[in-house]
């Protein structure tokens, strides 16, 4: 009976965790300004004035791809486009691909991984 009460008490906490919150938590080290899921797009706004290749690659590899490879993928299930933008949302990068493409990229390493990531990426133009 006590176990059932504990489970019922914790259940709302698990259910209330939205995909945006899960992804934002995986990116906490970079302190994103916002994480929004709009239709099939994941839009991440950073506090930087300019998103350079190195920052984009780090966010994708150590943040998003690590999340896709290691955690519950529900949050990324329907995502087909990931936009990492500056604080003004007028510059950044767009990754085009689904969860499977992200998972495939996690199996690569080093410069090969970065090269393949950039193959599926383009500069953001508003």
MARGU-547373 format. One line per 8 residues: number of its first residue (from 1); for each residue x, y, z of N, C-alpha, C, O. Coordinates in steps of 0.02 Angstrom, whole numbers, plus 32768, in hexadecimal, padded with zeros to 4 digits. Atoms other than C-alpha are relative to their C-alpha. Example, Ala and Ser with C-alpha at 12.3 -4.5 7.8 and 13.67 -1.06 7.14 Angstrom:
1	802D:7FC5:8000:8267:7F1F:8186:802D:803C:8000:8061:803B:8021 ~ 7FD6:7FC5:7FFD:82AC:7FCB:8165:7FD9:8037:8025:7FF2:806E:802D
END
This chain:
1	8029:7FC4:8000:8000:8000:8000:802B:803F:8000:801D:806F:7FDD ~ 7FD4:7FC6:7FFD:808D:8078:802B:8021:800C:7FBC:8029:8045:7FA7 ~ 7FE0:7FFA:8042:80E2:8054:7F84:7FD0:8020:7FCE:7FE4:804B:7FA7 ~ 8032:7FE4:802D:8041:807B:7F28:7FF7:804B:800C:7FF1:8072:7FDD ~ 8007:7FB9:7FEF:802F:8121:7F84:803C:8029:7FE7:8034:8060:7FCE ~ 7FC4:7FDE:8018:80E2:8150:7F5A:7FFE:8008:7FB5:800D:803D:7F9B ~ 8005:7FFE:8049:80C9:8125:7EA3:7FCD:8034:7FEA:7FDA:805C:7FBD ~ 8035:7FD0:8012:8027:8189:7E9A:8014:8047:8010:7FFF:8076:7FEE
9	7FE7:7FBE:7FEE:807C:821C:7EEF:8032:8019:7FCD:8031:8054:7FBC ~ 7FCC:7FED:802F:810D:821D:7E74:7FE8:8005:7FB8:8006:8027:7F90 ~ 8019:8003:8044:80A6:81FD:7DD7:7FF4:8045:7FE2:8009:8050:7FAA ~ 800C:7FBE:801E:806C:82B2:7DBD:8041:8025:7FEE:8043:804A:7FBE ~ 7FC0:7FDF:800D:8121:82EE:7DC4:801D:7FE7:7FBE:8036:800F:7F96 ~ 7FE6:801E:803D:8154:8277:7D39:7FD6:8017:7FC4:7FF2:8027:7F90 ~ 802D:7FEE:8036:80BC:82A1:7CCE:8007:8049:7FED:8000:805B:7FB3 ~ 7FFC:7FB8:800D:80D4:835E:7CDF:8040:8015:7FDC:8044:804E:7FC5
17	7FC2:7FEF:8021:8183:8359:7C95:7FF5:8003:7FB4:7FEB:7FCF:7F95 ~ 800D:7FF7:8047:816C:83A1:7BE6:8040:7FF3:7FD7:8077:7FF5:7FF3 ~ 7FC5:8009:802B:81DF:837E:7B51:802F:803C:8002:806C:8034:8004 ~ 7FD6:7FC4:7FFC:821C:8433:7B57:802A:8001:803F:8065:8011:803D ~ 7FDD:8000:7FC0:824A:8423:7C0E:8038:7FCC:8000:806F:7FD9:8019 ~ 7FCE:8035:8003:82A7:8380:7BEE:803C:8016:7FD7:8075:800C:7FEB ~ 7FCA:7FEA:802C:830C:83C9:7B5F:8025:803A:8020:8063:803C:801F ~ 7FDF:7FC6:7FE0:832D:846C:7BBB:802E:7FE8:8038:8064:8003:8041
25	7FD6:801A:7FCA:836F:8408:7C4F:8040:7FE1:7FE4:8075:7FE7:8004 ~ 7FC4:801E:801D:83E8:83AB:7BDC:8030:8036:7FE6:806B:8029:7FDB ~ 7FD7:7FC8:8018:8428:8456:7BA1:8011:8032:8037:802C:8067:8028 ~ 7FF5:7FD1:7FC8:8434:84A7:7C4E:8047:801C:8003:8050:8056:8016 ~ 7FBB:7FEA:7FFC:84F2:84B2:7C44:800D:803C:7FD3:803B:8064:7FE0 ~ 7FF7:7FC8:802F:84E0:852E:7BB3:7FCF:8038:800D:7FD1:806B:7FEA ~ 8031:7FCD:7FEC:8451:8591:7C03:7FD9:801D:7FC5:7FDF:8059:7FB7 ~ 8028:7FE4:8037:83DA:85A1:7B6F:7FCC:8031:801A:7FB2:802A:8051
33	8034:7FD0:7FED:8364:8635:7B73:7FBB:7FE1:7FFB:7F8F:7FEC:8025 ~ 8041:8021:8009:82D5:85CD:7B30:8008:7FC0:7FD8:8035:7FB8:7FAF ~ 8004:803F:8025:82AB:8520:7AF0:7FB6:7FF8:7FEF:7F8B:7FF1:801B ~ 8045:8003:8017:820D:8516:7A87:7FF8:7FC8:7FCE:8022:7FC0:7FA1 ~ 8012:8031:8033:81BE:8487:7A28:7FC2:801B:7FDD:7F8E:8023:7FFC ~ 8036:7FE4:8028:8151:84CA:799C:7FF5:7FD2:7FC5:801F:7FCF:7F98 ~ 800D:8034:8032:8102:8444:792E:8038:7FCD:8000:8040:7FA9:8031 ~ 7FCA:8031:8004:8197:83DD:78F5:8045:8021:8006:8078:8004:7FF3
41	7FC1:7FDB:7FF8:821B:8460:791E:8011:800A:804A:7FE7:801A:8073 ~ 7FE5:7FF1:7FBE:8287:8470:79B9:8028:8040:7FF7:8058:8042:7FD1 ~ 7FE0:7FBF:8007:82BC:8526:79CD:8022:8011:8043:8001:8016:8076 ~ 7FD9:7FF2:7FC4:8347:854D:7A49:8020:8045:7FF7:8047:804F:7FC9 ~ 7FE2:7FBD:8002:8375:8603:7A6A:8035:8003:8037:8028:7FF3:8071 ~ 7FC8:7FFB:7FD2:841E:8620:7ABD:800C:8049:8011:7FF1:8076:7FF0 ~ 7FF2:7FBB:7FEB:845E:86BB:7B17:8037:8021:7FD8:8043:805D:7FDE ~ 7FC9:7FE6:8028:84EE:86D0:7A9D:7FE7:8030:7FCA:7FAF:8029:7FB1
49	8010:7FD2:8036:84F0:875F:7A20:8007:7FDE:7FBC:7FE5:7FF0:7F8C ~ 7FF2:8022:803F:8532:86EA:799A:800C:7FB6:800E:8032:7FA5:803C ~ 7FF5:8048:7FF9:852A:862C:7988:8035:7FEB:7FCE:8029:7FEC:7F91 ~ 7FC9:8016:802B:85CF:85EF:7943:7FFE:7FB4:7FF9:7FDD:7F91:801F ~ 7FFE:8048:800D:85F4:8542:78FC:800F:7FD7:803F:7FED:7FA6:804D ~ 7FEA:8026:7FC6:864B:8509:799A:7FCA:7FFA:8035:7FBF:7FC4:8051 ~ 8037:8001:7FCF:85BB:8539:7A0E:7FC7:7FD4:7FE7:7FAC:7FAC:800D ~ 8035:8029:801D:853C:84EB:7999:8010:7FB6:8005:7FE7:7F8E:801A
57	7FEB:8047:7FFD:859E:8448:798E:7FFF:7FE6:8048:7FEA:7FAE:8054 ~ 7FFF:8015:7FBA:85B5:8442:7A4A:7FB9:7FF5:801B:7FAC:7FC3:803C ~ 8045:8007:7FEA:84FC:845E:7A6C:7FDF:7FC2:7FE2:7FBB:7F9D:8004 ~ 801F:8039:8021:84C9:83DC:79ED:801E:7FBE:8019:7FF9:7F8F:8028 ~ 7FDF:803F:7FEE:854A:8357:7A1C:7FFA:7FF0:804A:7FE5:7FB9:805D ~ 8000:800D:7FB8:8555:836A:7AD9:7FBC:800C:8021:7FB0:7FF4:8058 ~ 8042:7FF2:7FE4:84A3:83A7:7AF4:7FCA:7FD6:7FDF:7FB0:7FA7:7FFD ~ 8038:8020:8022:8423:836E:7A74:800E:7FB7:7FEE:7FE5:7F8C:7FFD
65	7FF1:8045:8015:8479:82D3:7A2D:800B:7FD2:803C:7FF8:7F98:803A ~ 7FF6:8028:7FC4:84AD:8296:7AD9:7FBC:7FF0:801E:7FB0:7FB8:8036 ~ 8044:800B:7FE8:83F8:82AB:7B0E:7FDC:7FCB:7FD6:7FBB:7F9F:7FF1 ~ 8021:8030:802D:83BA:824C:7A75:801C:7FBA:8007:7FF7:7F89:8001 ~ 7FE0:8041:7FFB:8436:81C0:7A8E:7FF8:7FDE:8043:7FF8:7FA1:8046 ~ 7FFE:801E:7FBD:842A:81A7:7B49:7FBE:8003:8026:7FB1:7FD7:804F ~ 803D:7FF5:7FD7:8382:81E5:7B8A:7FC2:7FE8:7FDA:7FC6:7FCD:7FA3 ~ 8040:800F:801D:82CC:81C8:7B67:7FF6:802D:7FC3:7FF9:806B:7FC9
73	8003:7FD9:803E:82B4:81FF:7AB2:7FBB:801D:7FF1:7FB1:803A:7FBC ~ 8044:7FE6:800C:81FC:822E:7AC5:8001:804A:7FED:7FDB:805F:7FC1 ~ 7FFF:7FB8:800C:8228:82E6:7AC6:8015:8011:7FB9:8000:8045:7F9E ~ 7FE8:7FF2:8043:827D:82DB:7A1D:7FDD:7FD6:7FCA:7FED:7FDB:7F8F ~ 801F:8031:802D:820A:8259:79CF:7FE7:801E:7FBF:7FF4:8003:7F89 ~ 801E:7FE2:803D:81AF:82CC:7954:8029:8039:7FE3:8014:8057:7FB1 ~ 7FD8:7FC7:8017:8237:834E:793E:8022:7FEF:7FBE:8041:7FBA:7FB7 ~ 7FDF:8008:8041:8274:8362:788B:8032:8038:7FF1:8058:8035:7FC2
81	7FD4:7FC7:800A:82D0:8407:789C:8013:801C:8044:7FE9:8026:806F ~ 7FE8:7FE1:7FC2:833D:844F:7927:8022:8041:7FEE:8051:8042:7FC6 ~ 7FE2:7FBF:800C:8365:8508:7926:8022:8018:803F:8003:801C:8074 ~ 7FDA:7FE3:7FC9:83EC:854D:7997:8010:8048:7FEB:8037:8053:7FBD ~ 7FFE:7FBA:8014:83E0:860A:7991:801F:802C:8035:8023:801A:8070 ~ 7FE6:7FCF:7FD0:8430:86A2:79E0:7FC7:8020:8027:7F8D:8010:801B ~ 8033:7FE4:7FD5:83D4:870B:7A60:7FCE:802C:7FDA:7F97:8038:7FF2 ~ 802C:7FD7:8029:8389:8778:79D7:7FD6:7FD6:7FD0:7FA9:7FEF:7FAF
89	8021:8031:802C:834E:86DD:7978:8005:8014:7FB6:7FD8:8008:7F8F ~ 7FF5:7FED:8046:8397:8722:78D7:803F:7FE1:7FE2:8051:7FF1:7FA9 ~ 7FC3:8021:8018:8434:86B7:78C6:8009:7FBE:8025:7FF8:7FB9:8060 ~ 7FF3:8041:7FE0:8464:8603:78E8:8005:7FC9:7FCD:8019:7FD5:7F94 ~ 7FFC:803B:802B:845A:8555:789F:7FBF:7FD8:8004:7F9C:7FDA:8036 ~ 803B:802C:8003:83D1:84DD:786A:8018:7FBA:7FEE:803A:7FB0:7FBB ~ 7FF3:8047:800E:83E4:8420:7873:7FC0:7FE1:7FE6:7F8B:7FE9:8005 ~ 803B:8021:801C:836E:83BD:7805:800A:7FB5:8007:8039:7F98:7FEB
97	7FFD:8048:7FF7:834E:830B:7839:7FD7:7FE9:803B:7FC5:8011:8066 ~ 8029:801C:7FCB:82EC:8299:78AA:802A:7FE1:8038:8068:7FE6:8037 ~ 7FDD:801F:7FC7:8318:823B:794A:8031:7FCB:7FE8:8066:7FC3:8005 ~ 7FD4:8035:8018:8362:81AC:78E6:8041:801D:7FE5:8077:8001:7FF1 ~ 7FC3:7FE1:801A:83DC:8220:788E:802C:8017:803A:8069:800F:8038 ~ 7FDA:7FEB:7FC5:8410:8268:7937:8021:7FC4:8021:805C:7FC7:8034 ~ 7FE5:803D:7FE1:8427:81B9:797E:8039:7FE4:7FD6:806C:7FCE:7FF2 ~ 7FCA:8017:802C:848F:8187:78E6:803F:802B:8009:8076:8010:800A
105	7FC7:7FD4:7FF6:84FE:821F:7901:8023:7FF4:8042:805F:7FFF:8048 ~ 7FE0:800E:7FBF:851C:81ED:79B6:8031:7FC6:7FFB:805D:7FBF:8025 ~ 7FD4:8039:8009:8570:814F:7976:8043:8012:7FE0:8072:7FEB:7FE2 ~ 7FC1:7FE8:801D:85F6:81B5:791D:8028:8024:8035:800F:8030:806C ~ 7FD7:7FDB:7FD0:8685:8210:7972:802E:8030:7FDE:803C:802B:7FA2 ~ 7FCD:7FD0:8017:86FE:82A0:7960:7FEB:802A:7FC5:7FB2:803F:7FBF ~ 800B:7FD4:8039:870E:8300:78BF:7FCD:7FE2:7FD0:7FA9:8007:7FAD ~ 8031:8020:802B:86A6:8280:7861:7FB9:8011:8017:7F8C:801D:7FEE
113	8041:7FEF:7FE4:8613:82A2:78D5:7FEF:8049:7FF1:7FB7:8058:7FDD ~ 800C:7FB9:800E:8626:835F:78C1:7FF2:800B:7FB6:7FC7:8033:7FA3 ~ 8009:7FFA:8048:8634:834E:7804:7FBA:7FEA:7FEC:7F98:800B:7FC5 ~ 8043:8019:8010:8595:82E6:77FA:7FCA:802D:801D:7F96:8038:7FFD ~ 802F:7FD1:7FE2:853B:835D:7870:7FF7:803C:7FD2:7FBF:8051:7FC4 ~ 8003:7FC4:802A:8566:83F1:7801:7FE2:7FF0:7FBB:7FC7:801C:7F9A ~ 801E:8015:803F:852F:838D:7768:7FB4:8009:8002:7F95:801A:7FCF ~ 8048:7FFA:7FF8:847D:8391:77AC:7FEB:8043:801E:7FB2:804B:8033
121	800D:7FBE:7FE2:8489:8445:77EA:8009:8037:7FCC:802B:802F:7F9A ~ 7FF7:7FC4:802A:847A:84EF:779A:7FFA:803D:802D:7FE2:8039:8065 ~ 8007:7FC2:7FDA:8484:85A2:77D3:7FB7:8016:7FFF:7F93:800D:7FCE ~ 8045:7FE7:7FFA:83E1:85ED:7810:7FFA:8044:7FDF:8023:8070:7FEA ~ 8010:7FC0:8020:8398:8677:77A6:7FB7:8010:800D:7F8B:7FEC:7FF5 ~ 8046:7FF0:7FF0:82FB:86CD:77E9:7FD8:8015:7FC3:7F9C:8024:7FC9
END
